[in-house]
Amino acid sequence: MPNERLSSTDLQDSNCTVTYTHDTDNDDAKASPPPKSRNSWRWQVEKGILLFFHHMRKHVGVGLICAVAYFDPGNWGVDLEAGSQYGYRLLFVILLAGLFAIFLQVLASRLGCVTGLDLASHTRLLLHDHSTHPLLVRWAVLYPLYALAEIAIIATDLAELLGSAVALCLLFPSLELWHGVLITTGDVILLLCLGDPLRGKPLRWFELLIGGLVFAVMICLCTIISRVELDWADVFLGYLPSKYVFPNGAGYVSVGIIGATIMPHSLFLGSALATQDRVSPSSPEPDDTPRPLQLERSFSVASSLLETKRHLKNFFARTFNSAILVPEKGTTPMEILKDTAKNHSQWINNSQEFVKKHIYHGTVDIVVSLLGFAVVINSLILILASAVFFYGGVDVDNAGLFDAYDLIRDLVGKGAATIFALALLCAGQSSSIIATVAGQAVAEGFLRWRVSPFIRRLLTRLIAVIPSMAVAIALGRPGIDALLIASQVVLSIVLPFVSFPLIYLTSKRSVMSVRVAGAVIGPSVIRDNRQVESTFSTTTKDNDLTLGQDAESQANAPDADKIVDYSNNWFATILAFSIWLVIVIANVYVLVTLGDS
């Protein structure tokens, strides 16, 4: 009698199938165990384990890359000043800014995952060819937004250049500050070995490199904190709201914390990385070198060395070309459509299958990375400054990076101070790499301007090095610390202009909608926004999905042309605009305070 298959259980999220079979040829054979019920705890545990390993293997990476932007050297300067002047009181602002950052970063990830386009490209589609006043909107709104985004990139790069230069001066005391600025300016060579993280499949080794730097910063700070005496009860009380957030100059520092924590360039980068397919198998690299026949292949040492040399040569050639040469135009249908689409009516979103495989994994990755690394690292910096300056009896007006290094060396030891400098250097270099990739996404998205990462980095660095060198030579250490704080305030002022299009786009149903099945890539699938909105009214009655709501129930409907809406529901929309309003009010407060002083 032939084999008889009894049942099968599919674990959808891990793309694994567990099948139980019963061989009826042998009556004496033991019967296979009955299939596990989907409600049994063992099945739930196995599914959870498989889902966890699938998430770690495929989806971890984007969150770590985005987290780097939230503890760059600019954060260090602001957090050190906040802790030295106000103790643990502004830990609440760090937590609040971290929650704001998580929410906005999740919106950026959802935008890229659902639509297949980054925030900069969406802004261009929204404003470049306006239906009534295209030239006016283009020159009065689109290009100024691009200019503000570039200002944010330059301000970010300025902070990272200064932080890395300070770290080099701390590690090598014989260096002058302007020497450190010049040496750090030359780190553009690092991009020769990075390739292009925005092209094709995710670069896992690039994500591992950034993740290693993140863990290095975390370990260094935890090591220093373990050697400092703290009153943890007072530390945790600092996370509660207090009346000391705005009076006596704390408002300026609080807005600086918000600007240093919620990074505009990270929103652009997060949305761009969320468009990548992290589940489908990677295609092999093209190899045009003729291979010998299997029977004639030599396994000698000489042939192995030649083969290794050839592979290394091809690898370095591809890496060099991707870093130096201008990126080529895409050849896939989606890449061609990205280059030719002039507005949202000509763009096609990702498939429902793609969105289901990525959107919730991406959300979890961002929340865990930002909450577990960005918020914790910023808190540790402020706690360290509070312990050694505010509660340590050291009277300073504005504690900077040099002051923190000197005090840690005197109170804790030379080893801890060296660890502090290494952590600062890791933070600066990792943030510098991320800012370059974000700048590339901004230029390509807003203007379709393709430029090599090396040239992009060189231009940004040359712009940032001018004020850095001037301040380093003329004002020295105090000027560097003041410039760090000022760069973060600039980022906070730019943030509302960058975040408003993000909130608007993710709240718009015609932008954040996907077809359940049967969609074909091409402009004929969704012709215009009116067709999409009419489809919503006839096929889907309840389209308001929260950030964590599963769309699978709608996707399994029999209507093949049904559209699933991933836009913000009314609560998420109100919350997003409330966060935006808080940022605007805080910026106005700082500008008025600076004007009065």
C-alpha angles and dihedrals in degrees: 000000000000124000115279121212112214107185147330135211122208123209098204100188094054096038088231126134121207111199128188117203134188119208107211094181090086113050091187093056117108115257115250116248115273117259115273116253115243087233095054117108092231092057091047092050093049091048091049092050093049091046091050094052091044089053093048093047099044112019110033111100112061092070092053091049091051091045091060090068091059098062104036120140090276089064090050092056094048094043092048091052092046094050096044094050104034107020117215094338096099094053084096089061091051091051092046093047089048092054090048089051093049092051095048092043091053089052090052091049092049091049092054095041097049100039103029090229132102125237095258093053091047090053090053093049089048098050111018099078105026114187097234110017108020099161094043094049092043096054099032099043116009101047094042088052089052090049091051091049090052090048088054091051092049093047089050092048090047091057092046093048091051094045094050091046091052091048091053091050090050093050093044108033093186090070120095117228094250088050088059091050092053094046092049090049088064095061089098085096088072089071090065089080099040104074117199115309091189096061124083122322121009114276101236094188089053090053090047090052092052091043090053091053090049092053090046091056091046094049093047093052093045089051092053094045090052089061096050124082110239137179098223093190090062090044094058091044087061090069090065120089115264140176092248095077096094113014125091097021095310090116092066091050092044091055088046089055090051091048092047093047103042102053117195094208091055090061090055092046095045092053091048095050091047090065092067122103106240098172109050115086116264118252114239119256113262113258118186096176110116113243123216122243117273093245092051098043114121121217096195122133091248094056091046091053091049091049091049091047091051093050092048091049092051092046095052091043092054091045093048093048093049091051100041108028125073110263113257124237116267123262102197119093093251093049092049090048090051090056096046105036113106100184141005093271089069097047127093121209126223120278122268089245091057092047094050091051095050116022102075094037088052092050093051092047093053096044094049095044097047096041095041099042115012098045093039095049093048090048092050091052092051092044090051092051092046093050098048100034114021098033095024094070095246111139112214131150098213117006112213137183094275092049092050092050093049094047094046089050092051098042104031106019146266093278093056091048091052090050088051091054092047091051090051091050092049091049092049097048096044091048090047091057092048093049090055093053091046091051090053091052091049094051094046094044100047100036106012084240109158114200131163117259090240095055091041091053093045094052094047093047094049090054093047096044095062098068091035094056092043093052094041093053099038104035106016123195099352090051092052092054092047091049091052092054092045092052091056092049088053089053091051091052092049093047099081092054091052098041097048095070089046093054092043094050096046090050093053115095096203089059100041099047132108135187116247099221143340096043117151121202109251141086091271094072096071109011101180143345093261091061091050093050092048089051089054092054094050105037108026123043100176110041102150106115121180121220092268102035118119117235094196094100090059093043093058093058115121093240104099093195094051117130124221118210119218097174122124115279120229094273094050090046093052091046092049094050090044090057089048091051092050090053092049093049091048091051092049089050092054094047092050091047092051090048092052092048 
